[in-house]
Amino acid sequence: MVLFKMFILLNGISRNRQIRISKEEVAALEEKTLPVYTVLVPLYKEKEIASKLFHNIENLDYPS
C-alpha cells in the first residue's frame, strides 16, 4: 500500500494536473448553474475572531 501511495503521489506531482480557467470563462458562468455548498464553521471560545470571520465569509465571491 505504501508503494501504491508513493506511485500516486509521484505521478500526481510529475505532471501539470491543474485545470486552467480564464477570467473570461469564470465571468461567463451563470450563478444559477453553480453548485450549492453549505459551509459549517464551528466556533468554540472564538469571540475575538467571530465578527471578522463572518465578515470574510460574507465577502466570498460566490452567490449567497
N, CA, C and O atoms as a Maestro MAE file, in Angstrom:
{
 s_m_m2io_version
 :::
 2.0.0
}

f_m_ct {
 s_m_title
 :::
 protein
 m_atom[256] {
  # First column is atom index #
  i_m_mmod_type
  r_m_x_coord
  r_m_y_coord
  r_m_z_coord
  i_m_residue_number
  s_m_chain_name
  s_m_pdb_residue_name
  s_m_pdb_atom_name
  i_m_atomic_number
  :::
  1 25 0.829 -1.182 0.000 1 A "MET " " N  " 7
  2 3 0.000 0.000 0.000 1 A "MET " " CA " 6
  3 2 0.880 1.254 0.000 1 A "MET " " C  " 6
  4 15 0.551 2.252 -0.643 1 A "MET " " O  " 8
  5 25 1.983 1.195 0.715 2 A "VAL " " N  " 7
  6 3 2.884 2.344 0.764 2 A "VAL " " CA " 6
  7 2 3.446 2.628 -0.626 2 A "VAL " " C  " 6
  8 15 3.537 3.784 -1.039 2 A "VAL " " O  " 8
  9 25 3.820 1.579 -1.342 3 A "LEU " " N  " 7
  10 3 4.353 1.778 -2.688 3 A "LEU " " CA " 6
  11 2 3.291 2.340 -3.628 3 A "LEU " " C  " 6
  12 15 3.590 3.185 -4.471 3 A "LEU " " O  " 8
  13 25 2.065 1.878 -3.486 4 A "PHE " " N  " 7
  14 3 0.987 2.393 -4.317 4 A "PHE " " CA " 6
  15 2 0.746 3.877 -4.039 4 A "PHE " " C  " 6
  16 15 0.575 4.665 -4.969 4 A "PHE " " O  " 8
  17 25 0.732 4.253 -2.767 5 A "LYS " " N  " 7
  18 3 0.541 5.656 -2.413 5 A "LYS " " CA " 6
  19 2 1.701 6.505 -2.915 5 A "LYS " " C  " 6
  20 15 1.494 7.632 -3.365 5 A "LYS " " O  " 8
  21 25 2.905 5.983 -2.844 6 A "MET " " N  " 7
  22 3 4.070 6.698 -3.352 6 A "MET " " CA " 6
  23 2 3.964 6.876 -4.867 6 A "MET " " C  " 6
  24 15 4.295 7.939 -5.393 6 A "MET " " O  " 8
  25 25 3.505 5.839 -5.567 7 A "PHE " " N  " 7
  26 3 3.307 5.924 -7.009 7 A "PHE " " CA " 6
  27 2 2.294 7.010 -7.354 7 A "PHE " " C  " 6
  28 15 2.528 7.820 -8.252 7 A "PHE " " O  " 8
  29 25 1.168 7.027 -6.640 8 A "ILE " " N  " 7
  30 3 0.128 8.031 -6.883 8 A "ILE " " CA " 6
  31 2 0.683 9.429 -6.628 8 A "ILE " " C  " 6
  32 15 0.449 10.344 -7.418 8 A "ILE " " O  " 8
  33 25 1.405 9.597 -5.545 9 A "LEU " " N  " 7
  34 3 1.991 10.892 -5.212 9 A "LEU " " CA " 6
  35 2 2.956 11.359 -6.292 9 A "LEU " " C  " 6
  36 15 2.856 12.490 -6.766 9 A "LEU " " O  " 8
  37 25 3.875 10.512 -6.678 10 A "LEU " " N  " 7
  38 3 4.867 10.891 -7.685 10 A "LEU " " CA " 6
  39 2 4.225 11.129 -9.046 10 A "LEU " " C  " 6
  40 15 4.643 12.024 -9.780 10 A "LEU " " O  " 8
  41 25 3.224 10.343 -9.385 11 A "ASN " " N  " 7
  42 3 2.517 10.527 -10.646 11 A "ASN " " CA " 6
  43 2 1.782 11.864 -10.666 11 A "ASN " " C  " 6
  44 15 1.734 12.535 -11.697 11 A "ASN " " O  " 8
  45 25 1.213 12.247 -9.534 12 A "GLY " " N  " 7
  46 3 0.474 13.492 -9.455 12 A "GLY " " CA " 6
  47 2 1.344 14.723 -9.523 12 A "GLY " " C  " 6
  48 15 0.946 15.731 -10.106 12 A "GLY " " O  " 8
  49 25 2.531 14.659 -8.935 13 A "ILE " " N  " 7
  50 3 3.390 15.847 -8.928 13 A "ILE " " CA " 6
  51 2 4.330 15.909 -10.126 13 A "ILE " " C  " 6
  52 15 4.948 16.945 -10.370 13 A "ILE " " O  " 8
  53 25 4.446 14.818 -10.874 14 A "SER " " N  " 7
  54 3 5.367 14.824 -12.002 14 A "SER " " CA " 6
  55 2 4.780 15.493 -13.234 14 A "SER " " C  " 6
  56 15 5.518 15.883 -14.139 14 A "SER " " O  " 8
  57 25 3.469 15.629 -13.279 15 A "ARG " " N  " 7
  58 3 2.824 16.249 -14.435 15 A "ARG " " CA " 6
  59 2 1.992 17.428 -13.973 15 A "ARG " " C  " 6
  60 15 1.573 17.500 -12.817 15 A "ARG " " O  " 8
  61 25 1.762 18.341 -14.884 16 A "ASN " " N  " 7
  62 3 0.941 19.501 -14.573 16 A "ASN " " CA " 6
  63 2 -0.525 19.083 -14.632 16 A "ASN " " C  " 6
  64 15 -1.085 18.947 -15.720 16 A "ASN " " O  " 8
  65 25 -1.150 18.877 -13.477 17 A "ARG " " N  " 7
  66 3 -2.518 18.385 -13.397 17 A "ARG " " CA " 6
  67 2 -3.536 19.486 -13.149 17 A "ARG " " C  " 6
  68 15 -4.712 19.200 -12.924 17 A "ARG " " O  " 8
  69 25 -3.109 20.722 -13.185 18 A "GLN " " N  " 7
  70 3 -4.031 21.813 -12.919 18 A "GLN " " CA " 6
  71 2 -4.892 22.088 -14.142 18 A "GLN " " C  " 6
  72 15 -4.433 22.006 -15.281 18 A "GLN " " O  " 8
  73 25 -6.151 22.415 -13.877 19 A "ILE " " N  " 7
  74 3 -7.054 22.828 -14.942 19 A "ILE " " CA " 6
  75 2 -7.035 24.349 -14.973 19 A "ILE " " C  " 6
  76 15 -7.371 24.995 -13.981 19 A "ILE " " O  " 8
  77 25 -6.655 24.905 -16.073 20 A "ARG " " N  " 7
  78 3 -6.558 26.357 -16.211 20 A "ARG " " CA " 6
  79 2 -7.900 26.905 -16.706 20 A "ARG " " C  " 6
  80 15 -8.437 26.437 -17.710 20 A "ARG " " O  " 8
  81 25 -8.431 27.894 -15.995 21 A "ILE " " N  " 7
  82 3 -9.681 28.538 -16.369 21 A "ILE " " CA " 6
  83 2 -9.434 30.033 -16.409 21 A "ILE " " C  " 6
  84 15 -8.932 30.618 -15.449 21 A "ILE " " O  " 8
  85 25 -9.789 30.641 -17.524 22 A "SER " " N  " 7
  86 3 -9.538 32.075 -17.687 22 A "SER " " CA " 6
  87 2 -10.593 32.891 -16.940 22 A "SER " " C  " 6
  88 15 -11.653 32.377 -16.583 22 A "SER " " O  " 8
  89 25 -10.289 34.156 -16.712 23 A "LYS " " N  " 7
  90 3 -11.230 35.052 -16.040 23 A "LYS " " CA " 6
  91 2 -12.488 35.241 -16.880 23 A "LYS " " C  " 6
  92 15 -13.575 35.435 -16.337 23 A "LYS " " O  " 8
  93 25 -12.344 35.186 -18.190 24 A "GLU " " N  " 7
  94 3 -13.497 35.327 -19.072 24 A "GLU " " CA " 6
  95 2 -14.448 34.137 -18.917 24 A "GLU " " C  " 6
  96 15 -15.667 34.309 -18.920 24 A "GLU " " O  " 8
  97 25 -13.893 32.938 -18.784 25 A "GLU " " N  " 7
  98 3 -14.721 31.746 -18.593 25 A "GLU " " CA " 6
  99 2 -15.469 31.806 -17.259 25 A "GLU " " C  " 6
  100 15 -16.634 31.416 -17.175 25 A "GLU " " O  " 8
  101 25 -14.801 32.291 -16.235 26 A "VAL " " N  " 7
  102 3 -15.448 32.432 -14.930 26 A "VAL " " CA " 6
  103 2 -16.552 33.479 -14.999 26 A "VAL " " C  " 6
  104 15 -17.632 33.281 -14.441 26 A "VAL " " O  " 8
  105 25 -16.292 34.584 -15.675 27 A "ALA " " N  " 7
  106 3 -17.289 35.650 -15.790 27 A "ALA " " CA " 6
  107 2 -18.502 35.200 -16.597 27 A "ALA " " C  " 6
  108 15 -19.605 35.704 -16.383 27 A "ALA " " O  " 8
  109 25 -18.314 34.262 -17.520 28 A "ALA " " N  " 7
  110 3 -19.409 33.794 -18.365 28 A "ALA " " CA " 6
  111 2 -20.338 32.812 -17.646 28 A "ALA " " C  " 6
  112 15 -21.420 32.509 -18.148 28 A "ALA " " O  " 8
  113 25 -19.930 32.316 -16.484 29 A "LEU " " N  " 7
  114 3 -20.774 31.366 -15.746 29 A "LEU " " CA " 6
  115 2 -22.022 32.058 -15.217 29 A "LEU " " C  " 6
  116 15 -21.971 33.203 -14.769 29 A "LEU " " O  " 8
  117 25 -23.135 31.351 -15.276 30 A "GLU " " N  " 7
  118 3 -24.365 31.858 -14.683 30 A "GLU " " CA " 6
  119 2 -24.429 31.383 -13.234 30 A "GLU " " C  " 6
  120 15 -24.156 30.219 -12.940 30 A "GLU " " O  " 8
  121 25 -24.789 32.290 -12.340 31 A "GLU " " N  " 7
  122 3 -24.825 31.949 -10.916 31 A "GLU " " CA " 6
  123 2 -25.802 30.820 -10.619 31 A "GLU " " C  " 6
  124 15 -25.587 30.050 -9.684 31 A "GLU " " O  " 8
  125 25 -26.872 30.709 -11.400 32 A "LYS " " N  " 7
  126 3 -27.881 29.670 -11.166 32 A "LYS " " CA " 6
  127 2 -27.340 28.273 -11.440 32 A "LYS " " C  " 6
  128 15 -27.876 27.291 -10.926 32 A "LYS " " O  " 8
  129 25 -26.279 28.172 -12.247 33 A "THR " " N  " 7
  130 3 -25.730 26.861 -12.589 33 A "THR " " CA " 6
  131 2 -24.648 26.392 -11.610 33 A "THR " " C  " 6
  132 15 -24.185 25.254 -11.693 33 A "THR " " O  " 8
  133 25 -24.250 27.262 -10.695 34 A "LEU " " N  " 7
  134 3 -23.211 26.890 -9.732 34 A "LEU " " CA " 6
  135 2 -23.779 25.942 -8.681 34 A "LEU " " C  " 6
  136 15 -24.955 26.049 -8.331 34 A "LEU " " O  " 8
  137 25 -22.977 25.026 -8.178 35 A "PRO " " N  " 7
  138 3 -23.468 24.103 -7.150 35 A "PRO " " CA " 6
  139 2 -23.709 24.818 -5.828 35 A "PRO " " C  " 6
  140 15 -23.128 25.869 -5.558 35 A "PRO " " O  " 8
  141 25 -24.565 24.237 -5.020 36 A "VAL " " N  " 7
  142 3 -24.875 24.789 -3.703 36 A "VAL " " CA " 6
  143 2 -23.947 24.144 -2.686 36 A "VAL " " C  " 6
  144 15 -23.802 22.922 -2.652 36 A "VAL " " O  " 8
  145 25 -23.324 24.969 -1.864 37 A "TYR " " N  " 7
  146 3 -22.437 24.494 -0.813 37 A "TYR " " CA " 6
  147 2 -22.941 24.977 0.534 37 A "TYR " " C  " 6
  148 15 -23.484 26.077 0.647 37 A "TYR " " O  " 8
  149 25 -22.763 24.169 1.529 38 A "THR " " N  " 7
  150 3 -23.031 24.566 2.902 38 A "THR " " CA " 6
  151 2 -21.692 24.620 3.618 38 A "THR " " C  " 6
  152 15 -20.929 23.654 3.605 38 A "THR " " O  " 8
  153 25 -21.420 25.740 4.233 39 A "VAL " " N  " 7
  154 3 -20.164 25.917 4.948 39 A "VAL " " CA " 6
  155 2 -20.455 25.863 6.439 39 A "VAL " " C  " 6
  156 15 -21.175 26.709 6.969 39 A "VAL " " O  " 8
  157 25 -19.901 24.880 7.107 40 A "LEU " " N  " 7
  158 3 -20.036 24.765 8.556 40 A "LEU " " CA " 6
  159 2 -18.785 25.343 9.200 40 A "LEU " " C  " 6
  160 15 -17.666 24.939 8.885 40 A "LEU " " O  " 8
  161 25 -18.988 26.288 10.099 41 A "VAL " " N  " 7
  162 3 -17.864 26.949 10.759 41 A "VAL " " CA " 6
  163 2 -18.037 26.765 12.262 41 A "VAL " " C  " 6
  164 15 -18.680 27.585 12.916 41 A "VAL " " O  " 8
  165 25 -17.474 25.704 12.809 42 A "PRO " " N  " 7
  166 3 -17.600 25.503 14.250 42 A "PRO " " CA " 6
  167 2 -16.752 26.513 15.025 42 A "PRO " " C  " 6
  168 15 -15.579 26.724 14.715 42 A "PRO " " O  " 8
  169 25 -17.345 27.113 16.006 43 A "LEU " " N  " 7
  170 3 -16.641 28.083 16.842 43 A "LEU " " CA " 6
  171 2 -16.778 27.679 18.303 43 A "LEU " " C  " 6
  172 15 -17.858 27.307 18.763 43 A "LEU " " O  " 8
  173 25 -15.694 27.755 19.003 44 A "TYR " " N  " 7
  174 3 -15.687 27.480 20.433 44 A "TYR " " CA " 6
  175 2 -14.702 28.434 21.077 44 A "TYR " " C  " 6
  176 15 -13.495 28.343 20.853 44 A "TYR " " O  " 8
  177 25 -15.219 29.343 21.870 45 A "LYS " " N  " 7
  178 3 -14.388 30.360 22.514 45 A "LYS " " CA " 6
  179 2 -13.585 31.148 21.485 45 A "LYS " " C  " 6
  180 15 -12.392 31.394 21.661 45 A "LYS " " O  " 8
  181 25 -14.261 31.537 20.411 46 A "GLU " " N  " 7
  182 3 -13.611 32.283 19.330 46 A "GLU " " CA " 6
  183 2 -14.197 33.685 19.226 46 A "GLU " " C  " 6
  184 15 -14.334 34.220 18.125 46 A "GLU " " O  " 8
  185 25 -14.535 34.267 20.331 47 A "LYS " " N  " 7
  186 3 -15.195 35.563 20.375 47 A "LYS " " CA " 6
  187 2 -14.386 36.643 19.656 47 A "LYS " " C  " 6
  188 15 -14.966 37.527 19.025 47 A "LYS " " O  " 8
  189 25 -13.073 36.584 19.743 48 A "GLU " " N  " 7
  190 3 -12.217 37.626 19.182 48 A "GLU " " CA " 6
  191 2 -12.249 37.652 17.657 48 A "GLU " " C  " 6
  192 15 -12.130 38.721 17.058 48 A "GLU " " O  " 8
  193 25 -12.406 36.503 17.029 49 A "ILE " " N  " 7
  194 3 -12.319 36.463 15.569 49 A "ILE " " CA " 6
  195 2 -13.664 36.244 14.889 49 A "ILE " " C  " 6
  196 15 -13.735 36.295 13.661 49 A "ILE " " O  " 8
  197 25 -14.726 36.002 15.639 50 A "ALA " " N  " 7
  198 3 -16.015 35.641 15.041 50 A "ALA " " CA " 6
  199 2 -16.537 36.714 14.099 50 A "ALA " " C  " 6
  200 15 -16.983 36.388 12.999 50 A "ALA " " O  " 8
  201 25 -16.497 37.969 14.488 51 A "SER " " N  " 7
  202 3 -17.041 39.020 13.624 51 A "SER " " CA " 6
  203 2 -16.224 39.158 12.343 51 A "SER " " C  " 6
  204 15 -16.791 39.348 11.267 51 A "SER " " O  " 8
  205 25 -14.906 39.065 12.444 52 A "LYS " " N  " 7
  206 3 -14.056 39.147 11.251 52 A "LYS " " CA " 6
  207 2 -14.290 37.937 10.340 52 A "LYS " " C  " 6
  208 15 -14.317 38.064 9.116 52 A "LYS " " O  " 8
  209 25 -14.455 36.769 10.953 53 A "LEU " " N  " 7
  210 3 -14.716 35.553 10.189 53 A "LEU " " CA " 6
  211 2 -16.028 35.671 9.417 53 A "LEU " " C  " 6
  212 15 -16.071 35.365 8.226 53 A "LEU " " O  " 8
  213 25 -17.094 36.110 10.079 54 A "PHE " " N  " 7
  214 3 -18.387 36.265 9.416 54 A "PHE " " CA " 6
  215 2 -18.312 37.304 8.303 54 A "PHE " " C  " 6
  216 15 -18.905 37.121 7.240 54 A "PHE " " O  " 8
  217 25 -17.593 38.378 8.541 55 A "HIS " " N  " 7
  218 3 -17.417 39.410 7.515 55 A "HIS " " CA " 6
  219 2 -16.714 38.829 6.286 55 A "HIS " " C  " 6
  220 15 -17.122 39.084 5.153 55 A "HIS " " O  " 8
  221 25 -15.664 38.054 6.515 56 A "ASN " " N  " 7
  222 3 -14.917 37.456 5.404 56 A "ASN " " CA " 6
  223 2 -15.750 36.410 4.645 56 A "ASN " " C  " 6
  224 15 -15.635 36.294 3.425 56 A "ASN " " O  " 8
  225 25 -16.572 35.666 5.353 57 A "ILE " " N  " 7
  226 3 -17.442 34.691 4.682 57 A "ILE " " CA " 6
  227 2 -18.464 35.422 3.807 57 A "ILE " " C  " 6
  228 15 -18.743 34.998 2.685 57 A "ILE " " O  " 8
  229 25 -19.015 36.513 4.324 58 A "GLU " " N  " 7
  230 3 -19.975 37.290 3.528 58 A "GLU " " CA " 6
  231 2 -19.335 37.885 2.273 58 A "GLU " " C  " 6
  232 15 -20.026 38.110 1.280 58 A "GLU " " O  " 8
  233 25 -18.049 38.136 2.303 59 A "ASN " " N  " 7
  234 3 -17.351 38.743 1.162 59 A "ASN " " CA " 6
  235 2 -16.837 37.737 0.154 59 A "ASN " " C  " 6
  236 15 -16.152 38.123 -0.793 59 A "ASN " " O  " 8
  237 25 -17.144 36.449 0.323 60 A "LEU " " N  " 7
  238 3 -16.750 35.464 -0.659 60 A "LEU " " CA " 6
  239 2 -17.395 35.775 -2.003 60 A "LEU " " C  " 6
  240 15 -18.548 36.202 -2.058 60 A "LEU " " O  " 8
  241 25 -16.661 35.563 -3.075 61 A "ASP " " N  " 7
  242 3 -17.182 35.814 -4.415 61 A "ASP " " CA " 6
  243 2 -17.963 34.583 -4.868 61 A "ASP " " C  " 6
  244 15 -17.521 33.825 -5.731 61 A "ASP " " O  " 8
  245 25 -19.134 34.408 -4.263 62 A "TYR " " N  " 7
  246 3 -19.991 33.267 -4.565 62 A "TYR " " CA " 6
  247 2 -21.406 33.669 -4.180 62 A "TYR " " C  " 6
  248 15 -21.587 34.390 -3.199 62 A "TYR " " O  " 8
  249 25 -22.400 33.232 -4.911 63 A "PRO " " N  " 7
  250 3 -23.783 33.625 -4.555 63 A "PRO " " CA " 6
  251 2 -24.142 33.204 -3.132 63 A "PRO " " C  " 6
  252 15 -23.710 32.158 -2.649 63 A "PRO " " O  " 8
  253 25 -24.934 34.034 -2.481 64 A "SER " " N  " 7
  254 3 -25.339 33.728 -1.111 64 A "SER " " CA " 6
  255 2 -26.198 32.483 -1.081 64 A "SER " " C  " 6
  256 15 -26.639 32.063 -0.011 64 A "SER " " O  " 8
  :::
 }
 m_bond[255] {
  # First column is bond index #
  i_m_from
  i_m_to
  i_m_order
  :::
  1 1 2 1
  2 2 3 1
  3 3 4 2
  4 3 5 1
  5 5 6 1
  6 6 7 1
  7 7 8 2
  8 7 9 1
  9 9 10 1
  10 10 11 1
  11 11 12 2
  12 11 13 1
  13 13 14 1
  14 14 15 1
  15 15 16 2
  16 15 17 1
  17 17 18 1
  18 18 19 1
  19 19 20 2
  20 19 21 1
  21 21 22 1
  22 22 23 1
  23 23 24 2
  24 23 25 1
  25 25 26 1
  26 26 27 1
  27 27 28 2
  28 27 29 1
  29 29 30 1
  30 30 31 1
  31 31 32 2
  32 31 33 1
  33 33 34 1
  34 34 35 1
  35 35 36 2
  36 35 37 1
  37 37 38 1
  38 38 39 1
  39 39 40 2
  40 39 41 1
  41 41 42 1
  42 42 43 1
  43 43 44 2
  44 43 45 1
  45 45 46 1
  46 46 47 1
  47 47 48 2
  48 47 49 1
  49 49 50 1
  50 50 51 1
  51 51 52 2
  52 51 53 1
  53 53 54 1
  54 54 55 1
  55 55 56 2
  56 55 57 1
  57 57 58 1
  58 58 59 1
  59 59 60 2
  60 59 61 1
  61 61 62 1
  62 62 63 1
  63 63 64 2
  64 63 65 1
  65 65 66 1
  66 66 67 1
  67 67 68 2
  68 67 69 1
  69 69 70 1
  70 70 71 1
  71 71 72 2
  72 71 73 1
  73 73 74 1
  74 74 75 1
  75 75 76 2
  76 75 77 1
  77 77 78 1
  78 78 79 1
  79 79 80 2
  80 79 81 1
  81 81 82 1
  82 82 83 1
  83 83 84 2
  84 83 85 1
  85 85 86 1
  86 86 87 1
  87 87 88 2
  88 87 89 1
  89 89 90 1
  90 90 91 1
  91 91 92 2
  92 91 93 1
  93 93 94 1
  94 94 95 1
  95 95 96 2
  96 95 97 1
  97 97 98 1
  98 98 99 1
  99 99 100 2
  100 99 101 1
  101 101 102 1
  102 102 103 1
  103 103 104 2
  104 103 105 1
  105 105 106 1
  106 106 107 1
  107 107 108 2
  108 107 109 1
  109 109 110 1
  110 110 111 1
  111 111 112 2
  112 111 113 1
  113 113 114 1
  114 114 115 1
  115 115 116 2
  116 115 117 1
  117 117 118 1
  118 118 119 1
  119 119 120 2
  120 119 121 1
  121 121 122 1
  122 122 123 1
  123 123 124 2
  124 123 125 1
  125 125 126 1
  126 126 127 1
  127 127 128 2
  128 127 129 1
  129 129 130 1
  130 130 131 1
  131 131 132 2
  132 131 133 1
  133 133 134 1
  134 134 135 1
  135 135 136 2
  136 135 137 1
  137 137 138 1
  138 138 139 1
  139 139 140 2
  140 139 141 1
  141 141 142 1
  142 142 143 1
  143 143 144 2
  144 143 145 1
  145 145 146 1
  146 146 147 1
  147 147 148 2
  148 147 149 1
  149 149 150 1
  150 150 151 1
  151 151 152 2
  152 151 153 1
  153 153 154 1
  154 154 155 1
  155 155 156 2
  156 155 157 1
  157 157 158 1
  158 158 159 1
  159 159 160 2
  160 159 161 1
  161 161 162 1
  162 162 163 1
  163 163 164 2
  164 163 165 1
  165 165 166 1
  166 166 167 1
  167 167 168 2
  168 167 169 1
  169 169 170 1
  170 170 171 1
  171 171 172 2
  172 171 173 1
  173 173 174 1
  174 174 175 1
  175 175 176 2
  176 175 177 1
  177 177 178 1
  178 178 179 1
  179 179 180 2
  180 179 181 1
  181 181 182 1
  182 182 183 1
  183 183 184 2
  184 183 185 1
  185 185 186 1
  186 186 187 1
  187 187 188 2
  188 187 189 1
  189 189 190 1
  190 190 191 1
  191 191 192 2
  192 191 193 1
  193 193 194 1
  194 194 195 1
  195 195 196 2
  196 195 197 1
  197 197 198 1
  198 198 199 1
  199 199 200 2
  200 199 201 1
  201 201 202 1
  202 202 203 1
  203 203 204 2
  204 203 205 1
  205 205 206 1
  206 206 207 1
  207 207 208 2
  208 207 209 1
  209 209 210 1
  210 210 211 1
  211 211 212 2
  212 211 213 1
  213 213 214 1
  214 214 215 1
  215 215 216 2
  216 215 217 1
  217 217 218 1
  218 218 219 1
  219 219 220 2
  220 219 221 1
  221 221 222 1
  222 222 223 1
  223 223 224 2
  224 223 225 1
  225 225 226 1
  226 226 227 1
  227 227 228 2
  228 227 229 1
  229 229 230 1
  230 230 231 1
  231 231 232 2
  232 231 233 1
  233 233 234 1
  234 234 235 1
  235 235 236 2
  236 235 237 1
  237 237 238 1
  238 238 239 1
  239 239 240 2
  240 239 241 1
  241 241 242 1
  242 242 243 1
  243 243 244 2
  244 243 245 1
  245 245 246 1
  246 246 247 1
  247 247 248 2
  248 247 249 1
  249 249 250 1
  250 250 251 1
  251 251 252 2
  252 251 253 1
  253 253 254 1
  254 254 255 1
  255 255 256 2
  :::
 }
}
